[in-house]
Amino acid sequence: MACRIVFLVFPGFQQLDLAGPMAVFEVARLQQPGSYSWRLAASAPGSVRSSAGLDWPVQALPRSVGEGDLVMVIGGDGVDAACQDRRLCLWLQRASRSGARLASICSGSLLLAAAGLLDQRCATTHWSRSRQFELEFPAVRLQPERIYVREAAVREASGRRPEIWTSAGMTAGIDLCLALVAHDCGESVAREAARQLVVERRRPGGQSQFSPLLDLQRPEGRFGDLLEWLRQHLNLDHRVDDLAARVCMSPRHFARCFRAETGATPAHVIERLRVDAARAALEGGQASVQRVAQDCGFGSAERMRRSFQRLLGRPPAAFRKT
């Protein structure tokens, strides 16, 4: 039986979030006829304008979906307004109760979270939305480094919670859909789909390899000057006592305030700043790995390699090759 897909869009959706997944299912259907069918739906039938300014024809939200169906929420800049659309949220809740699988592309996971469908479950989103996500939906176990996350269906006292897939930014939707095809149709179909699309079936590492590791420079933050100084002096040995003295705080008070503002300990932030700077230097090809490790404060190439593996999922040499 074909998996019926409802691509859920809203004004300001990102076209690539829709076109990439649709292409994956199209290629899979060519290999395995009858495996997928789909429709575009929105709060109201007619047309919906994407963030690129093009209008897409859409149908009304289906009256019902059931087991075997897949509801895929597309992301885009319009997601914040969509999260306030009570009609959309209620429809997603009904779809969840019906047993349909749920999925989101990029920032579409915010809409699933706004509908209360990700509470106490793991999920991911585009790296640029991670801080917003954590603040607005603290009940969700966000995994911001992941390319995509699959949460299996579970049975609870209050009823059955459906299988939910969430993906990181834009092209990560292709990764997610290839995994869905492998789950539904087999690994060989997914591999052939990836080959036809000229993409990796499984790309290494998480989404941090494509994004700034930490958005720390906030104009209202009290540690802005300190963070800028750290970026310029990554080769020094930074101790909490010294950093606290630099901002005229006691070490304990500094550590507590710093974590509250940045969401991480000083040691973790310094490591991430070093990795970000080292990655940029390696991609620029201006120095050897050992020199980059020294300039960025790692002390040794091996210590830098461990930090890269932990935070980026790939060794420094991979970025030199890129």
Phi, psi and omega in degrees: 000138182291144171278119179270123184252133171252109173276112184266119182238169182209163178304131181087018177287158181270122185298322181296327177298333178269312187293321180299303177302318181300320179296321178300311182291328177297312180294320178297321180293329176296325179280324182231082184306137179086001184284328182220147167220160184206165174214157173259132182224155179209176182305324180226140179290161180130251178215152179231133182271129178281172178294340178278356177092006179262143179269135178243133177290136181226156175261170175290160175300132180302146178297327181207151169228160183214190180302139184095341178273159179229125175255119183244114181273120180277148181263185179144171183299336181282003185294329182296317176292322180297328179296339179268359181277100184298325180299315179297314182297317179295320180295319178296323177296319177294320178298322178297316180292336183284344181100000178292149172285150179239148177209160176218151176247130174057229183286000175301339178297335177296325179291320175298320179292321179297331177278000178079017187268352181249003181303131179063023178234158179276145180200167173224173178202179178297141185303328183287348180256000187298315182296316177301315182300312182297323181288318185276333185227067183294343180283350180269137178274082185288137176238082191292343182278343190282146173288316172206161181227134174247125175250116182291158176296143179225151175255130180234172180301326182277355179134187183270134175256133190284168171291134182228131176244134175230148181231162177279206191291133165043267185294344174297339175298329176293317177302313180300315184290327174296321177294321176297317179297318177300320179294319186275319191243349181109155184296325182295323178293319179295319179296318180292323176298316178298320180296317180294325180275354181058051175227164176287139175294316176225110179273145184284155174078178179254187185285350177297335180293345182252357189229159167302136187292329186210128177266088187257341188275081178259133185299331182273355185284143182281346183254018181301312181295321180296317181295321178295321177296319178299317179301328183272352182225046182293339183282351180277163177268104187266120177252149183302319181300318181291319179294319179297318179296327182294331179251014175059050177229159170287152181305318183292315180295320179298312182299319181292314181292322181297316180293322180298324183276319186262342182082010181209162177285160177304319181297319180293318180296317180297318178299317182290322176297319179296317179296317180298316180293320180294320179299315179298319180293319180293318179293333177282343176065029187267348183208166178288164179300317181296319180293318178299318180300320180288315183296328184266003172089013179282332180091322179209157179294327180293318178295322176295320179300318180296320178294319178298315180297320183290318187265330184247345180077009181215151180282163180305324182300330180295326179281331173295317179295319180299000000 
